[in-house]
Amino acid sequence: MLDSITTSAGSVENFPISKRWPAVNPNILQLYSMPTPNGQKVSIMLEEIGLDYEAHKIPLNDEGVSSPEFLSLNPNNKIPAIVDPDGPGGQAFGLFESGAILTYLAEKSGKFQGTTEAERWEVQQWLMFQMAGLGPMCGQLGYFITFAGKDIEDKRPRDRYLNEVKRLLDVVERRLADRDWLAGSYSIADMAVAPWLNCIEQFYHAGDMVGLRDRKNLSAYMDRFNARPAVMRGENIPAHDW
Ligand SMILES: N[C@@H](CCC(=O)N[C@@H](CS)C(=O)NCC(=O)O)C(=O)O
């Protein structure tokens, strides 16, 4: 095992992860990711704010997320994670958990986090809705309809997640009845939620199963999100063919 987690160190090269995935330019932000919904959130945000960064593709297996080098940055063996050479106090700074990274980048850039104090909390509220609700529930649904769990005869686990995802989609549908974006103007909350809607449609191929496009507000919201140039650029970074 490598040394314990290094969250703050003089430079990017001090982080053990850069031994396995070396930075070409250690002076710019390093993103360790895959273009899954959780990874897309961060690459889309980086494209939206126009910060220079380098993306490293981290396989979702023992060679990638479970390697000692990756675990030294995120002991929870999951993408995405970042190292920012220009972190707090001008020191290189490591961070994992997509919600924390989105909030960090919003703070750093002063963008996409709401313009008033009330709006900022609304953005956080809908970000947490994704982190604690929509994301985990969609992930479980994916297991039971697309991956190994689809062959399980007992359909009660599948139905539990199917019903919960449908319920959460209804929450989004109602929220969007009188607005274009979840909280104030376009924000990190949208960058967290919309990639999961895309995942249901494009990766799980479960749009019909959950009635995704039957929800008119939500459907228009997906189209609005997907038409953004930064979303089109960011959604396949680091590039990967599934
Ligand atoms: N709560 C975490 C979840 C991240 C997550 O689930 N990442 C998945 C890919 S979408 C992963 O790295 N899985 C690898 C594994 O579990 O071994 C976040 O939002 O950053």
The ligand as an ORCA input file, in Angstrom:
! r2SCAN-3c Opt
* xyz 0 1
  N     -20.855      9.128     -4.708
  C     -19.816      8.976     -5.687
  C     -20.191      7.832     -6.597
  C     -19.133      7.620     -7.677
  C     -19.359      6.296     -8.407
  O     -20.279      5.511     -8.122
  N     -18.462      6.021     -9.373
  C     -18.530      4.769    -10.108
  C     -18.660      5.036    -11.592
  S     -20.141      5.946    -11.941
  C     -17.260      3.977     -9.886
  O     -16.182      4.529     -9.885
  N     -17.363      2.655     -9.687
  C     -16.226      1.812     -9.542
  C     -16.355      0.791     -8.453
  O     -17.292      0.904     -7.642
  O     -15.517     -0.101     -8.390
  C     -19.661     10.275     -6.472
  O     -20.689     10.894     -6.750
  O     -18.523     10.661     -6.779
*
